[in-house]
Amino acid sequence: EVDLAIFYVPNKVIPSILKDCIEKHVKGALIETSGFAEVGEVGLKLRDKIVEITDNFSKIRIVGPNCMGLTKIDGDSDTEAKGGFFSGFGVFDKYKRGNIAIITQSGMLNGGYLMNLMRNHPDVGIRYSCSIGNKMDMSEIEFLDYFLEDPTVNVIALYLESFKNPRKFIELCKKTKSIPNKTIILLKGGLTSLGQKASLSHTGSLAESSQLVKAIIRQSGVIQAGNLHDLFQFARSFSMIYKSGKKLPKYGNVSMIAGSGGAGTISADLIMKYGLNFAIMSEKTYQLLKELYPEWMPPNRFALLDLWPTMEKAMTNNVSQEEVMTRIWRAILDDPNVEGVFNMIFVSTRFSKRYNFQEMSKNKTDKIVFMWMVGENRAVRRITKLFNKNNIPVFPTLEETIRNFSILVQESKNKIGI
């Protein structure tokens, strides 16, 4: 008994093979072949023929056509017992599964792009990648419905060029409002007139009005990404927060630990730009920090900390810089008014004595911690790996650090009664 037939044959022979599959009671077909709605009249006739043969897909369900298939990563341990289902270019049988599911109308997200992502950023953590192509039958709706019920999935990343059933899409997305550990992130292609022309030739997706698309996104409550980089960076942030068991921040009250006054000023502008606030530190935290700062420059009452004065005082008094940093770190993490901490770290041989990276990476706090790391490339990669292993995201720029926290707050506001 065959559950699934995978098609890599020319489009014109697919209808006859589908007839054979139906006669053999094959349950599903994955058609990776192109040459259907996206090529115009000839492809549309083939589509209509398939609809007729399958009795409007009641006799066999179809994923595709014009897709790169399905990936399912099953390895859930650090042992050799890895595996899964792979019908695209990539075979990811050496990877530990993550908690992110991808639904995409672009084949590259289950092809070359996914292979590059998994190779260079294994910490992203993929569970499924589903390339749905032209959506002749099965669409984002069926896959969304499944992933919402799958307890191994916390984050659903979507790339869509059209909505098959907008009302159902909104209905399904709204379900996440009452699920504390489930988030949907959407990258919508074809938002411009030029993009709409491209999507028509790519997946045969007809143009949708910008007002309709905006209404669907607003009513569904999804997190919207503006590009592929943001889509997967947002997904990684939510993935790590959910894996670490932390709660989403409600108010956006943050602290910035900076090694530079200029970086602190820039962070203040970005924090306001993305709708966040500097937390007002408790009196206890303020007094603890006051001991570490020189008299000529006491700490702020709001949680923007320029570390350089504390380092000057430590060096003058021959006090361990690492000890001072650890006390500052612990004081901020223990402050009840702070929901999240942004930590700017210079990673280099010169400043290596300032930080106890092993202790910082243990993530022993209910606060959300984001790292902005700059310095020597090799050292940055090594320390980034350490933090990522413990579900602490590291970002290459200050703006990405702050923007990713802001979407956590946005999602927190989307949740109902959580």
N, C-alpha and C positions, 0 to 999 in steps of 0.2 A: 504494500500500500504506500503510495507516494503522497506526501503532504504538500510539497512545493516544487513547481517547475520553474527553472531559471532560464530566461530567453536571452541568447546572444546572437540570434540569427537575423537575417534581413527582414525588414518590416513586412514585406509582401507575403511571406510564408507563415507569418504568425497566426492568422485566422485559422488556417487548416490544422496547425499543430494544436491550437487551443481546442478545436473540435475533438482531437485525439485525447487530450487531457481530460476533457469533460466525460468522454466515454469510459476512461479509466478511473473516474471519480477522484481525480486530483483536486485537492481542496483550494490551492492557491497558485497564482502565477506571478512571478517577478520579472517584468519586461524591462530590460535595461536598454533595449534597442531604441534608437530615435527614429524620427521620420513620421510623426503623427500630426497633431494639431499645430505644432510649431512650423510645419512646412506648407501649410495652406490646404487647398482643396483635396489634393491626393491623400494627404494624411488624415483629413477629416472623414473622407470616405472609408478609410481603413478603420478609423475609430468607430464609425457607425456600424460597420460590419461586425466588429467585435462586440458591440453592445447587443446586436441582434443574436449572434451566436451564443453569448453567455446569458441570454434572456435578462438583459439589464443587470448582469453580474450576480444573478441569483444562483447560477450553476457553478460558478468559480469566482473567487475574489482576486482582484488584480492590484498590484503595486506597480506604479509607473504609468506609461512607458517613459523612455528618455530619462533614466535615472541611473544611479550608481549603486543601487541595492542597499543591503542592510548589514549593520555591524552590531554584534552583541558580545560584550566582554564579560565573561563569567568568572575569571580568576578573582577569588575573594580572600586570598591568604598570601603569605610570604613564602609558601612552599612552591614546589614545582607543579602543583595541581592547578594549572591555568588552562584556559580554553575559551570557546565561544563559537559564534557563527559569523562567518565573514564572506560576503559575496561581492565586495568591492575590490579595489586594488590592494588595500592593506590587510595584512594578517597580524592581529595584535594579541597573539596567544602568549606573549611573554609579559604582558602588562597586568597589573592588579586593577580590578574594576574600580571605577569611581561612582559618583552619584549624579552625574550629568547625563541627560538624554538630549540628543540633537534631532530635530525634525527639519529637513531642508529640501527646498526645491532646486538647490544647486548640487550637482554631483560632486563637486570638488570637496564639499564638506564631509563626504564619505570616501574621498579619494586623496589626491595629493596634498590638499590643505590639512586634512585630518592626520595624514601620515607625518607631515612636518610638525604639526602641533604635538602629537604624541611623542615624537622623537626628541624635540627640543624642550617641551614643557610637560613631562610625565606627571607632574603634580596637579595638572588640571583635572584629571580623573574622569574619564568617560565611561559610561555604562552602555549606552546605545547610540548609534548614529543611523538615522533612517532617511535615505534619499528617496523622495516621493515623486520627483519629476513633474510630469504633466497632470498628475492626479486624475487620471481617467476614471478610476473607481475609488480606491482608498485614498484618503487625504489626511491633512493635519488633524481632522476631527477624530478619526478612529485612533490615531497614535496618541493624541492628547488624552483622550478618554482612558486609554490603557495606562499611560504613564502617571496619570493622577492617582490611579489605584495601586501602582507598583511601589511598595515600601522601600525599594532600593534606590529610587529616584527622588532627589530633592530639588533639582534644578532642571528646567526644561528650556533649552535654547532653540529658538525658531528662526529660520530664514524663509520668508514667504514672498512670493511675487503676486499672489492673489489670495483671496479668501473664498473657499469653496462654499461655505455656509456661514455667513457673518453672525447670524443670530445664535447658532449653535456654538460658534467659536466664543462669543461673549459669555454665553451660559457656562461653558466649561471653564473658562478662565476665572470667572467669578467664584468658582468653587474653591480656589486657592485662598480666598479671603478668610475661610474658616479652617484652613489647614496650616498649622504653625510652621511646618518645615517643608513647604513646597512653594517654589517661585517660578514664574514664567517670564522669560526675557525674549523680546521680539526685535528682529532686524527686518524691516519691510523694504523690499526692493521695488523699483518702479515708482518712486515718489515724484519724479520729474517727467516732463514730456519726453525727454531723451531716454530716460530709464524705462518708460513705458514701451517705447519702440523696441528697446533691447529685450525686455521680458516677453514681448509678443513673439520675437524670433527665437527666444531661448526655450520657453516652456509653453508657448501659445496662450499666455495669460493676457486677457483683455484688460484694457485700461480701466482703473477704478478712480473715481473722483477723489481729489485730495480731502475734501470735506468728509466723504464717507470713511476714508481710511482714518482720519483724525478721530471721528466719532467712534469707530470700532475700538481703536486703541484706548481712548478715554473711558469708554464704558466697560471694557474688559479689565482695566486695571493692571495691565502688564507693564513691566519695565521695558522702555523702548531704548534700543541701542542704535547709534548712528552709523556704525561701521562694523566690520568683522572683528577688528581688534577689540573694540568695546564689548561686543557680544560675548566673546570668550573671556575677557578680563572680568566683566561683571559676573559671568557664570562661575569663574574660579573664586571670586570673593564670596558669593553666596555658598558655594560648595564647601569652602573651608569653614565658614561660620557655622553651617549646619553640622559638619563633621565634628567640630569641636564642642558642639552642644550649647553654644552661646545664644542668648536672646538678641533679637534685632533691637537697635537703639530707637527709642521713642521720640526723643526731643532734639537730638543732634548736638548735645553738649560735649565738647571735645577738649582735649589738651594737645598742644604742640610742643614737643621737646626738640629744640633747635640748637644746632651748634654754631649758629650765625644769626646776628641781629637782622640782617637783610632777609634771610630765609624766613625769619619770624614775621616780618612785615608783609612779605609776599604771601605767606600762608594766611595771614589775617584777611587780606583782600580776597583770596580764593575761598576761604571759609564763609565769608559773607556772600560771595558770588553763588555758592552752591547751597545757600539757605541754612548753614550751620551756625553754631555759636561757640565762643570760648566759655567753658564752664567757669563759674565763680567758685574758687577753691574754699573748702571749709577752713575754719580758723585753725583747726589742728594741723591740716596740711600746710597752711601758710607759715605757722610757727616752726614746723619741722624744716621747711625750705629756708626760712630766714636764717637759721643757724648755719646753713651751707653757703649762703651768699655773703659777699663782703658788705660792710656797712655803707660804703659809698654807692652801692647799687643793690638795694633789696629786691626781692622777687615781686612780680606783679600780683595783684589780687585775683586777676583773671588768669586762666591756665595756659598762658603763653610763657614758656620758660626758655630764656637764652642761657645756655650752659656755660658760655665762655667765662663769665665772672666767677662762677664756682670753681672752674679749673684753675684760674689765676690764684684764687685764695688757697686752693689745695696745694698748688706748687710752692707758693710762698711759705706755707706752714709745714711743708714736707709731709702732706697727708696723701694717702693712696687715692688716685683719681678714680680707680675702679670702685673703691668703697663709697666715694661721694656719688658717683653715677648710680650705684645700686640703691643708695638711700633715696635719691631723687625719684628713681624708677618706682620703688616700692611705695613712696609717699603718694605719688599720683595715682597709681593703680588702686590704692586703698581709699582714695577720696570718693565718698558716696555721690558727689555731684558730677563726676566725670563718667561719661558713657563709653568714650573711646579715646585712644591715645595714638597720635601720629609721632613717630620717632625718626628724626633725621640722624643718620649714622654715617660718619666718615670711616670707611674701611680702608686702612692702610697700616703699614708697619709702624709708622710714626705714632699713630693713635691707638695701637692695639692694646695698650695697657689700661685704656679707659673702660673697656666693656668686658663683662663676663657673658659671652654669647651663649654658652651652654646653659647658664641659669636663665637668661632672658628668653631663650627659645622654648623653655619647658611649658610656657603658656598656662601657668598656674594662676589664673585670674578669670573672673567673670566679665572683665572688660574686653572690648574688641580692640586689638592692637594691630596697627598697620605700620609697616616699615618703609621709609624712603631711604634707599641706600645708594651712596655715591662713593667712588674711590677707585682703587686698583682692581682691574677687571677680574683677575684670577681670584682675589680675595672676596670680591663681591659675589661671584658665582658660588664659592664655597660656603659663605655665610648664608646666602639666599637659600641654598639647598637645605641647610640646617633648619632655618625658620619654616620653610615650606613643608618639611617633613612633619612639623608640629602644628600645621594648619595656621600659620601666621603669614599672611600675604606680604610680599615684598614688591615694591613698585619702582619703576625707573625714573619717574618724575613726580614732583610735588603735586601737580594738578591731578594726575591720575590717582594718587593716594587719596586726595580729598574728594574727588568726584565719586570714587567707588564707595566711600563711606556714605555719601549723600544718597545713593540709591538704596542703601540699607535702611535709611530713615524713611525714604519714600515707600518702600515695601512694608515697613512697620505700620505706616499710616493706612496702607491698603487692607491690612488684616482687621478683621472684625472681632472685638472682644478678646483679643489675645495679648 
